[in-house]
Amino acid sequence: MRLDSGSPDFDNDATGDDQHMSDEAAIMADSSKINEPMLSRPFGTATETRPDSARDTEDGLERGPAATIAACVRDGLLHPGQVAADAGTRIAAADRNCPAFSVLRAEQAMAESASLTERDDLDVLPMAGVPVAVEHGVPIAGEPVPWGPAAAADHPVVARLRAAGAVVMGLVAAPELSRWATSEGSERVIRNPWNQGRNAGGAAGAAIAAGLIPVAHGCDGLGAVRVAAACCGVFGIKPGQHMVPGAGAWSGLVESGVLASSVDDAALALSVLAARPDLAEVDPPGRLRIALAVDPPSRLLRVDRHWTAAARRAAAVAAAAGHVVEPTVLPYGNALLATSLRWLALGARDAPELPEPDQLSRRARRRLALGRTVHRLRLARPAQIDRVEARLLEFFERYDVVITPTLAAPPPPARAWHFRNRPATLLAGARFAPFTPLWNLVGWPAASIPMGMHPGSETPVAAQLAGPPGSESTLLRLSAQLETRYPWQRTAPEGRFIR
């Protein structure tokens, strides 16, 4: 069955959850029955006065808060020091309820923002004065690196952010070795700003959804950027391999991505990280051939029907925009097994690069020992990836983009997962995020876009958009088009956050 702008429903879709099809078709016909989409809530004081360059001309929607801040700073309508001060105050005040930041650089950020006013190129800086966060583990000169001394120099992604005028407010917490989908280290539990009883999926997503910052850098290994974005109702994108400088010792599967409260802001930040100004342009794409694939990668996995509905909703919005949408099945093959083996083996291979491995937890050391076994037995082989990629290349001869659910279930309960046994932690991650790892295995771009709320967990639901190598611009343009037609509330209500 094929859908276009004249056929926005999915009544005859045979891809699963048939008993719910009539309800989902009705939802897509009238999206207000799920959640009344709300326009952006401003960040800080940058929205008091906006130049014309900070507005969209056709839709009446304001551009993202980061783009607005940068425009105001460039035009002299806002002082970057005030932006940094406001952001620092918000982060410090939220620390008890949302300890997303492992390092807050309040004083350094104030000094760096003040120095922006002395730059001769202030009027052309794409991220002038924009407060951002960087994932802990990515080196920032003078700041601590996990399991090692302070960094001697900035990582290239940090250097590019600073060169573009962004102000690094601090480092957001990351799980040990960036390997655990349900925890952010042994010192903290990051709660979801939409529902404090649920996990946030990642500190960067929580910081944005709580309104602390508009943009954050994130390392996406098995989907971390997209998982956090989906859990917290923000936009996140992982570029393809080699688009952005490597994310560190685990770069065999990990790419530096961005999370933001709007597609416009994410495109702006990614254009800076990739040194590709063209990525910031998010005009609507031409007519696309879009595949809708809601089946999970394994028959052993089940998908919550509200997450399936999120993917179908994104497909319906795309169809209404004039794109050709066709339900189908992705050729996963043994991608989950191949990803798991590669994930284990890479850890063992890269462990010697850790400056102080003796500081790792016992759980992490056991995981590395298992990885050494996988590596020694050569269970993770390049041919496994080649077979998966060959099937995907054939699949994308027919399509430009594929839409899937981002997750298979709501985020797990907010608890100290780092104290639970390793199988329980791994099982929890596999059950709720089976759709994201494929794109890390092959190194192709993928994004997560909010598509409503889950009525049971009271947390956001989202759809994942993925494409072949080099399709970052297509994904961003399509995402911006979907955002225009189905906007979301950019930050969680404050009442939910503080309860």
C-alpha positions in Angstrom: 0.0 0.0 0.0 1.3 3.5 -0.9 0.3 6.7 0.9 0.5 10.2 -0.5 -1.1 13.5 0.3 -4.4 12.2 -0.8 -4.3 9.1 1.4 -3.2 10.0 5.0 -4.6 7.0 6.8 -3.2 3.5 7.4 -6.3 1.4 7.7 -5.0 -1.3 5.4 -1.4 -1.4 6.8 -0.4 -5.0 7.5 2.7 -4.3 9.5 1.3 -5.2 12.9 -1.0 -4.0 15.7 -4.0 -4.4 13.4 -6.4 -4.3 16.3 -5.4 -0.7 16.9 -5.4 0.5 13.3 -8.8 2.3 13.3 -7.8 4.2 16.4 -4.5 5.2 15.0 -6.0 6.3 11.7 -8.4 8.6 13.6 -5.6 10.0 15.6 -3.6 10.8 12.5 -6.6 12.4 10.9 -6.9 14.7 13.9 -3.7 15.0 15.8 -5.2 17.2 18.4 -7.0 14.2 19.9 -3.6 13.1 21.4 -1.9 16.2 22.6 -2.6 19.8 21.6 0.8 20.7 20.1 2.3 23.8 21.9 4.6 26.3 20.4 8.0 27.0 21.9 8.5 28.2 25.4 11.4 30.8 25.3 14.8 30.2 27.0 16.2 33.0 29.2 15.7 36.6 28.1 16.6 36.2 24.5 13.0 36.4 23.4 12.2 39.8 24.7 13.2 41.5 21.4 13.7 39.5 18.2 15.2 40.8 15.0 13.5 39.8 11.7 16.2 37.3 11.1 15.0 35.2 14.0 11.6 34.6 12.6 10.2 32.1 10.0 8.5 33.9 7.2 5.8 31.4 6.1 4.6 29.6 9.2 4.7 32.2 11.9 6.8 29.9 14.1 9.7 31.4 15.8 13.1 29.9 15.2 14.7 27.8 17.9 16.0 29.5 21.0 19.6 29.0 20.1 19.2 30.7 16.7 17.2 33.5 18.4 19.9 34.0 21.0 22.7 34.1 18.4 20.7 36.6 16.2 20.1 38.9 19.2 23.7 38.8 20.3 25.0 39.5 16.8 22.6 42.4 16.5 23.6 43.9 19.9 20.1 43.3 21.4 21.4 40.9 24.0 24.7 40.7 25.9 26.3 37.2 25.9 27.3 37.7 29.5 23.7 37.9 30.5 22.8 34.8 28.6 25.5 32.8 30.3 24.5 34.2 33.7 20.9 33.2 33.2 21.9 29.7 32.1 24.2 29.3 35.0 21.5 30.3 37.4 19.0 27.9 35.9 21.5 25.0 36.0 22.5 25.6 39.6 18.9 26.0 40.8 17.9 22.7 39.1 20.8 20.6 40.4 18.8 18.9 43.1 15.9 17.8 40.9 17.9 17.5 37.6 21.6 16.7 38.3 22.3 16.5 34.6 25.6 18.4 34.8 28.6 16.6 36.2 30.7 19.8 35.8 29.3 23.3 35.8 31.7 26.0 34.4 29.8 29.0 35.6 32.8 31.3 36.2 34.7 30.2 33.1 31.5 30.6 31.0 31.0 34.1 32.2 34.6 35.0 31.3 34.4 33.4 27.9 31.1 35.0 27.1 32.4 38.4 28.0 35.4 37.9 25.7 33.0 37.4 22.8 32.2 41.1 22.7 35.8 41.8 21.9 35.8 39.5 18.8 36.0 41.3 15.5 33.8 38.6 13.9 31.0 38.7 16.5 28.5 39.9 13.8 29.0 36.7 11.8 29.3 34.0 14.5 26.6 31.4 13.8 26.3 30.5 17.5 27.2 33.8 19.1 26.6 33.6 22.9 24.6 30.4 22.8 24.9 28.3 26.0 25.7 24.7 25.2 26.7 21.5 27.1 29.2 18.9 26.1 29.1 15.2 27.1 31.5 14.3 29.9 34.4 12.4 28.4 34.9 14.7 25.5 38.1 16.7 26.4 37.8 20.3 27.3 41.0 22.1 28.2 41.5 22.2 31.9 38.5 20.1 32.8 38.6 16.6 34.3 38.4 13.6 32.0 36.8 10.4 33.4 39.4 8.0 34.7 42.2 10.4 34.0 43.8 13.8 34.5 42.5 17.2 33.3 42.5 17.6 29.5 45.4 19.5 28.0 43.4 20.7 25.0 39.9 21.0 23.5 38.5 18.2 21.5 37.9 19.4 17.9 34.1 19.5 18.4 34.6 21.8 21.4 37.0 23.9 19.5 34.5 24.3 16.6 31.7 25.2 19.0 33.9 27.9 20.6 35.1 29.2 17.3 31.4 29.6 16.3 30.7 31.7 19.4 29.0 29.1 21.6 29.7 29.2 25.4 30.3 25.8 27.0 28.3 26.0 30.3 29.5 22.6 31.5 29.7 18.8 31.0 26.6 16.7 31.2 26.9 13.3 32.9 27.6 10.2 30.9 27.4 6.5 31.9 30.6 4.7 32.7 32.5 3.9 29.4 29.4 5.4 27.7 28.1 1.8 27.7 25.0 1.7 29.9 21.6 2.8 28.4 19.9 3.2 31.8 22.4 4.9 34.1 24.6 8.0 34.1 27.3 6.8 36.6 27.2 5.6 40.2 26.6 9.1 41.7 23.3 10.1 40.1 20.0 9.1 38.7 18.8 11.4 35.9 15.0 11.7 36.1 12.8 12.5 33.2 11.6 16.1 33.4 8.2 15.0 32.1 7.7 12.3 34.7 10.2 12.1 37.7 9.4 8.5 38.1 11.0 7.6 34.8 14.5 7.6 33.5 15.6 10.4 31.2 17.5 8.2 28.8 20.4 10.6 29.0 21.5 13.7 30.8 21.7 16.0 27.8 18.1 15.3 26.9 17.0 16.0 30.5 18.9 19.3 30.5 17.2 20.5 27.3 13.7 19.3 28.3 14.1 21.0 31.7 14.9 24.3 29.9 18.4 24.6 31.3 20.1 24.9 27.8 18.8 24.9 24.2 21.5 22.8 22.6 23.8 19.9 23.7 26.5 17.8 22.3 26.1 14.0 22.8 28.0 10.8 21.9 25.7 8.3 20.2 27.0 4.8 20.5 24.0 2.4 20.3 21.6 5.3 20.0 22.3 7.4 23.0 21.5 10.8 21.4 18.3 9.5 19.9 17.3 7.6 23.0 17.7 10.6 25.2 15.9 12.8 22.7 13.0 10.4 22.5 12.6 10.0 26.2 12.7 13.7 26.9 10.7 15.0 23.9 13.5 16.9 22.1 15.1 16.5 18.7 18.3 14.5 18.3 20.4 13.6 15.4 23.4 11.3 14.9 25.4 12.0 11.7 27.0 9.4 9.6 30.6 8.3 10.0 33.3 10.9 9.4 30.9 13.8 9.2 32.0 15.1 12.6 35.5 14.5 14.3 35.5 11.2 16.2 34.0 10.9 19.6 36.9 9.2 21.3 38.2 5.7 22.1 34.9 4.1 21.2 34.6 5.7 17.8 34.1 2.4 16.0 30.4 2.7 16.9 30.1 6.2 18.4 29.5 9.5 16.6 29.2 13.0 18.0 25.6 14.2 17.6 23.5 17.0 18.8 20.3 17.4 20.8 18.1 20.5 20.7 14.7 21.8 21.5 14.1 22.5 17.8 15.2 21.1 14.5 16.5 24.5 13.5 18.8 24.6 16.4 20.0 21.1 15.9 20.8 21.8 12.3 22.7 25.0 13.3 24.8 23.1 15.9 25.5 20.2 13.5 26.6 22.6 10.8 29.2 23.9 13.2 30.4 20.5 14.4 30.6 19.2 10.8 32.1 22.5 9.4 29.2 22.3 6.9 27.3 25.6 6.9 24.8 24.2 4.3 23.4 21.8 7.0 21.9 24.8 8.8 19.5 25.4 5.8 16.3 23.4 6.5 14.0 24.4 3.7 11.5 21.7 2.8 13.0 18.9 0.8 11.7 17.8 -2.6 9.2 14.9 -2.8 10.7 11.9 -1.0 10.1 8.2 -1.2 9.6 7.2 2.5 9.5 3.7 3.9 7.5 3.1 7.1 8.9 0.1 9.0 7.4 -0.5 12.4 8.3 -4.2 13.0 11.1 -4.7 15.5 14.5 -6.2 14.6 13.7 -9.5 16.2 10.5 -11.5 16.6 11.4 -11.9 20.3 10.9 -8.2 20.9 7.5 -6.5 21.3 6.7 -2.8 20.6 4.4 -0.7 22.7 1.5 0.3 20.4 1.9 4.0 21.3 5.5 3.9 20.0 4.2 2.2 16.8 1.6 4.9 16.6 4.3 7.6 16.8 6.0 6.2 13.7 2.8 6.0 11.8 1.9 9.5 12.9 5.2 10.8 11.5 4.5 8.9 8.3 1.0 10.4 8.0 2.3 13.9 8.5 5.0 13.3 5.8 2.3 11.9 3.5 0.1 15.0 4.1 3.2 17.1 3.1 3.2 15.4 -0.3 5.8 12.7 0.2 5.2 9.1 -1.0 5.0 6.8 2.0 5.0 3.0 1.8 4.7 0.5 4.7 7.4 -2.2 4.4 9.9 -4.2 6.5 13.5 -3.3 7.1 16.1 -6.1 6.3 17.6 -6.3 9.7 19.0 -9.8 9.3 21.3 -10.5 12.2 22.1 -6.8 12.8 21.3 -7.0 16.6 23.7 -9.9 17.1 26.4 -8.3 15.0 26.0 -5.0 16.9 26.2 -6.7 20.3 29.4 -8.5 19.4 31.0 -5.5 17.9 30.0 -3.4 21.0 31.7 -5.9 23.3 34.8 -6.3 21.1 35.5 -2.6 20.7 35.5 -2.1 24.4 38.2 -4.7 24.8 40.3 -3.3 21.9 40.2 0.3 23.2 40.5 -0.4 26.9 44.4 0.2 26.9 43.7 3.8 25.8 42.1 4.6 29.1 44.5 6.6 31.2 43.5 5.1 34.6 41.6 1.8 34.0 42.0 0.8 37.6 39.3 3.3 38.5 36.6 1.5 36.6 33.8 -0.2 38.5 33.8 -4.0 38.9 30.9 -4.2 36.5 32.8 -2.3 33.8 35.9 -4.5 34.3 33.8 -7.6 33.9 32.3 -6.2 30.7 35.8 -5.5 29.3 36.9 -9.1 30.2 33.9 -10.4 28.3 34.9 -8.2 25.4 38.4 -9.6 25.4 36.9 -13.1 25.0 34.8 -12.0 22.0 37.8 -10.3 20.5 40.1 -13.3 21.0 37.6 -15.7 19.5 37.0 -13.3 16.6 33.3 -13.4 17.0 32.9 -9.9 15.7 34.0 -9.8 12.1 33.8 -7.1 9.4 31.9 -9.4 7.1 28.9 -9.3 9.4 28.6 -5.6 8.9 29.2 -5.9 5.2 26.2 -8.3 4.8 23.9 -5.9 6.8 25.0 -2.9 4.8 24.6 -4.7 1.5 20.9 -5.4 2.3 20.4 -1.8 3.4 21.9 -0.4 0.2 19.6 -2.5 -1.8 16.7 -1.4 0.4 17.5 2.3 -0.2 17.5 2.0 -3.9 13.8 2.2 -3.5 13.6 4.8 -0.7 15.2 8.0 0.4 14.2 7.8 4.1 12.9 5.2 6.5 10.6 5.9 9.5 10.6 3.6 12.5 9.6 4.0 16.2 12.6 5.4 18.0 12.0 3.2 21.0 9.9 0.1 21.7 8.7 1.1 25.2 8.6 4.0 27.6 11.8 4.8 29.5 12.4 2.4 32.5 11.8 3.5 36.1 14.2 6.0 37.5 16.3 3.9 39.7 20.0 3.2 40.5 20.5 0.7 37.7 24.3 0.8 38.2 23.7 -1.3 41.4 21.7 -3.9 39.6 23.2 -6.9 38.0 24.6 -6.6 34.5 22.0 -8.9 32.7 19.1 -6.9 34.1 20.7 -3.6 32.9 21.4 -5.0 29.4 17.9 -6.5 29.1 16.3 -3.2 30.1 18.3 -1.4 27.4 17.6 -4.0 24.7 13.8 -4.1 25.4 13.2 -0.4 25.1 15.8 0.7 22.5 16.1 -2.0 19.7 15.5 0.3 16.8 18.6 2.6 17.2 21.7 0.4 17.1 21.4 -0.6 13.4 22.5 2.8 12.2 25.6 2.8 14.5 26.6 -0.6 13.2 26.7 0.7 9.6 27.6 4.3 10.4 24.6 5.9 8.7 22.7 9.0 9.8 19.6 8.8 12.0 17.4 11.3 14.0 14.6 11.2 16.5 11.7 13.6 16.4 8.9 14.0 19.0 5.5 12.7 18.0 3.2 13.1 21.0 2.9 11.7 24.5 2.5 8.2 26.0 -0.8 8.2 28.0 0.5 5.6 30.4 4.0 6.7 31.2 3.3 10.4 30.8 6.5 10.7 28.8 7.0 11.7 25.1 7.0 9.3 22.2 9.0 9.8 19.0 9.7 8.5 15.5 13.2 7.7 14.1 14.2 8.9 10.7 17.2 7.3 9.0 18.8 7.4 5.6 21.8 6.3 3.6 25.3 7.8 3.8 25.2 11.6 3.1 21.5 12.0 3.8 22.0 14.3 6.9 20.6 17.3 5.1 17.6 15.4 3.9 16.8 14.1 7.4 17.1 17.6 8.8 14.9 19.2 6.1 12.2 16.5 6.5 12.4 16.8 10.3 11.9 20.6 10.1 8.9 20.1 7.8 7.4 17.6 10.2 8.0 20.0 13.1 6.2 22.8 11.2 3.2 20.6 10.6 3.3 18.9 14.0 5.1 21.1 16.5 5.9 20.0 20.0 6.2 21.7 23.4 10.0 22.4 23.7 10.3 22.0 27.4 8.5 20.1 30.1 6.0 21.9 32.3 7.8 23.3 35.3 5.2 21.8 37.6 6.1 18.3 36.5 9.8 18.9 36.7 9.8 20.0 40.4 7.3 17.5 41.8 
